[in-house]
Amino acid sequence: MAATSHYWNPKSDGLESTVLDCHRMKGSYTADFIRQELEKTLQEYNIRYEVLTSVTDNGSNMMKVAQDMGVVLIYCPAHLLNTRFSM
């Protein structure tokens, strides 16, 4: 799982991006498991309640993660195009 953060930095007056975490997840990719892993990462940076949106694929597990965490889900355009044209 990879988690990145994209935010406006008022000090530099610009958009910045940071990789928060990237690790292999072992086990079943259920919504509960993914949410627990993501929440651990967000807690490490003390930003759990700063997250407003999540960009991800349109898997039912990821839709449930966003719903459970109370964030707006944005579907990744690249993933949607890949899914659409690889059929």
NORVENDA-V990996 format. One record per residue. N is the residue number from 0. PSI is psi in radians with two decimals (none if undefined). NEAR is the number of other ideal C-beta (glycine too) atoms within 10 Angstrom. Layout:
N/PSI/NEAR, N/PSI/NEAR
//
This chain:
0/2.42/13, 1/2.40/9, 2/2.20/19, 3/2.77/11, 4/2.34/16, 5/2.18/10, 6/2.80/11, 7/2.19/9, 8/1.92/9, 9/-0.45/7, 10/-0.74/6, 11/-0.09/8, 12/0.80/7, 13/2.92/8, 14/2.36/9, 15/2.70/11, 16/2.50/8, 17/2.39/10, 18/2.05/9, 19/-0.67/14, 20/2.60/16, 21/1.94/10, 22/2.79/10, 23/2.31/5, 24/2.28/10, 25/2.28/6, 26/-2.98/8, 27/2.36/9, 28/1.03/12, 29/2.80/12, 30/-0.71/18, 31/-0.74/12, 32/-0.79/16, 33/-0.77/21, 34/-0.76/18, 35/-0.77/11, 36/-0.75/18, 37/-0.75/19, 38/-0.62/15, 39/-0.78/12, 40/-0.81/18, 41/-0.62/19, 42/-0.64/11, 43/-0.60/12, 44/0.05/13, 45/0.74/8, 46/0.29/13, 47/-0.75/14, 48/0.23/10, 49/-0.22/10, 50/2.20/17, 51/-0.60/8, 52/2.81/11, 53/2.29/16, 54/2.17/16, 55/-3.12/17, 56/-3.14/14, 57/0.53/12, 58/2.53/13, 59/-0.55/8, 60/-0.68/16, 61/-0.60/20, 62/-0.67/16, 63/-0.68/16, 64/-0.85/24, 65/-0.76/19, 66/-0.81/12, 67/-0.57/13, 68/-0.14/17, 69/0.60/9, 70/2.77/13, 71/2.32/10, 72/2.24/16, 73/2.20/11, 74/2.38/14, 75/2.06/14, 76/-0.67/9, 77/-0.72/10, 78/-0.72/14, 79/-0.75/12, 80/-0.75/10, 81/-0.77/11, 82/-0.74/13, 83/-0.75/8, 84/0.01/7, 85/0.12/6, 86/none/4
//
